Amino acid sequence: MSYPIEVGVALEQGQKYCTLISPASDWTHWDKEAEKIHRVARDILETYGKSLHEVTKQLNELLEYRTLYTDAWVVDKPWLTTLFHAAGVSMKFQVSPLEAILSELQMEQWHETKDCVIREAELARHRASYDAWIIQETYKRTLHATRH
């Protein structure tokens, strides 16, 4: 069992939203290996994370009637479902796999382009909003490249 510890999105005009999530009281499982990867300790979430209700409210305001595309749909969709269920809030947006909007040409260029975006960005920390921005930028570049 896992649950979301952070959420990040990148919007069309370059805006980013990112926040740590304070765990629900019944989210007691903690994976030390996941902590090493994300570099976020549980006490940091408890101290600096926003409440489930606040996070779901902000996500609904940002994304209402939109579709959120993710490159990790099989993980992100269940985490968002868990988040909204625990908050007792209905999700006002859809979550869809990125592959639903990628052409075959974009898919062929995806990994090489994404690696280039990551190198150019020189991001020091693994954060959800940066991950979202990397996906967004990779999408834009592959779309542009396939239209010419």
N, C-alpha and C positions, 0 to 999 in steps of 0.2 A: 504494500500500500504506500503510495506517495501522494503528495499534495503540493500545490503551488507555493513557492516561497517568494517569487518575484514575477511581475508582469511588465512587459514592455511592448509598445507599439510604435510604428512609424507611420505618420499620416502623409497624405498627398503633398502638402505644401512644405514638407520638410520638418514639421513639428514632431517631437517625440514625447512620449509619456512613459514613465518608468516609476515603479514603486515597489518597495519590499512589502510583503504581506505578513501581518501578525497572525500566527497560527491559531486556529480555532482550539478551544479547550480540549476537544476530543481528538485532535491531531497529535497524538503522542509519539508515534514512530519517528525516529530520527536516524538517518543513514550517514555515518561518518565519511563514507567514500564520496557520497554526493556533496557533503560539506566541503571536502577537499577540492572537488571540481569547481564548485560555485564560489568557494571562498566566503561563505556566509554562515556564521554560526547561529544556532537557534536563539541564543540570548540577544544577538543583534536584531533578529526578526522581532523578538518580543519587545525590545526597546524602541526600535526605529520603524518597524513595520506599521502600515496603516491597517485599520480594522477591515474585516471582510466586507462589511456593509459600505464603508467609504470607498473601497477599491471597486466594488461592483457598481456603485452609483457613478463613479467617475468613468468607468469603462462604458457604461450605458450612455452617458452623456456624450462621450467622444465618438462612439461607434453606432449609435442608434440608426437602425434601418440600413446599415452597411454590411458588407461581407468582409471579414478579416481573413486574409490568406496567410497560411503558415507552411513552412517547409517540414514541420514535425507534427502534422495533424494528428497522428495516432497517439501522441503524448499530450499536445496542447489542448485538444478538444476535451479529453477526459479531465485534465486539470481545471479548465475553465468551468466545466460542468460541476466538478467538485466544489470549486470556489463559490459559484452562484447558488448551488444547493445548500451549502453550509450557511450562506448569508440569508437564505430564504428570499432571494430576489430572482426575478425572471430575466433571462438574457434577452436584450432588445436588438441583438445583432446575430449574424450567422458566422460560423467558422467553417472554412473550406480549405482543402488541400491546395497548395500552390500549383500543383500539376494541372488543376482544373483550368488555369488561364495561361499556361505555358504552351507554346508551339513546340513541335519536334525540334526545330532549329534552335530555339532557346534552350531546350533541354540538352542538346548536344554541346552547347557553349557554356552551360551553367557552371560547372565545377572550375574550369579554367578562369572564367570571369570572376567568380566569387573569390577565388584565391588571390586574384589581382586586387580586388576591392579591399580585402583584408590586409594585404601588404601595404597598399597605399594609405590606408586609414591609420595604421600603427597604433591600434587601440591597446591600452595597457591593461584594462580590466574586462573580464567577461561579465557583461551586463545585458539584461533582456532588451533594453531599448537599442543598444548597439547591434545586437544580433538582428533585431527587426530592421534596423537601418541597412545593415549589410545585405539582407535579403531584398529589401526595397531597391537598393542601388544596383544590385546584381540583376534584378528584374528589368530595371530601366535600361541598363547597358545592353543586355541581351536583346531586348525589344528593339532598341535603336539599331543594333548591329544587324538584325534580321530584316529590317525594313529598307536597307540600302543595298 
